[in-house]
Amino acid sequence: MENENSIIGIKINETDIPAKCIMIIKKYQDLPISEIKQKIEDNQYVLTCDYIDDTGIKYVLELYHDLSLEGVNCSLYEHNNPTTIEFLNNLLGSYEETKKLVEEDIENEVQAENYEEE
């Protein structure tokens, strides 16, 4: 697992959840059912990703959404501290903005090189 201080994760706040919810978790985390149950009972993360993994963060948010729709009490964490959907969405937004700026910088460099060659 990633360094626990640099992860985004989700924990289930109750130990007795329906089988349907276990199967939802299994869609996101390909683990044996018994291992998922053990993680829930031990208050461990049922899904984590690296802090800079935008795809992973999206999966964590999707799992949170799916579980919430089923009435499961779960919590999101960032650097081992409770966090919110809003924070994670803002984080994703900042990653997207950074990605656009990098792409623009690369495009500008390519155009500048092409101009110099002419």
Beta strands, then each sheet from edge to edge (+ up, - down):
strand 1: 7-12
strand 2: 47-50
strand 3: 74-78
strand 4: 81-83
sheet 1: 2+ 1- 3+ 4-
end
